[in-house]
């Protein structure tokens, strides 16, 4: 099943990417926002709801599979591979699944093109170390996979009937893919752009694919703009707010600068936070 084809219309909303140099006014949402601010707030709330729908679907499927494996002899049992295959065939949003034993060894994967990972020990690097240490449901920070894409992992522990930790199931997804699928059908209908980043500055989604996986605070071209760094710190430190920025009009038109308004709020899930930042054209004279 192709998740691009099956994504419900109800989760479609505008979130168009922008590599933004944010300049000038920086302030938190006022208690009585004006009409433009109110529209932006509602749009971001809708975006957040739709992202949560996707993340919850991934987590629920992984949790259900972990329960199915509670009676398995071990994470090396043949039924583990069967469960992973079923997970992958029934998921609209993930790209792969893996099972690990209590020592952090990958025992099974789906699809087959990741079979070279079987036998790899993930216990000495993140997110493997945290998954094994906590033995709890876990959402990783975004990371750059060895294949080059930006990924996240949702892990769910598998316990025996007696409560003994047997390992975990890991679901891997590419945020830029499912966020892009949410927004692409209508991104051409509104003059709105956005980006999604972690509070540490790591960019999970942007229409300019060259910016996905970069860090606002450490990578060029962002580090060339002092005011961008200042507002970026404000965004990181505050769950919601607004400001102004000036940057090139689009990735295809880097010579022309324009002013835009920026609004942001926070998507929080399984102990992690993503800043959803919405950008609109500043039409004030």
Secondary structure, DSSP 8 states (H G I E B T S, - for coil): --HHHH--GGG-----B------S-EE---SS--HHHHHHHHHHHHHHHHHHHHHHHHHHHHHHHHHHTTTSS-TTSHHHHHHHHHHHHH-SS-SEEEEEETTSBEEEEESGGGGGGTT-B-TTSTTHHHHHHH-S-EE---EE-TTS-EEEEEEEEEE-TT--EEEEEEEEE-HHHHHHHHHTTTTTTSSEEEEEEETTSBEEE-SSGGGTT-BTTTSTTGGG-HHHHHHHHHHHH-SSEEEEEEEEEETTEEEEEEEEEEEEEEEEETTEEEEEEEEEE----
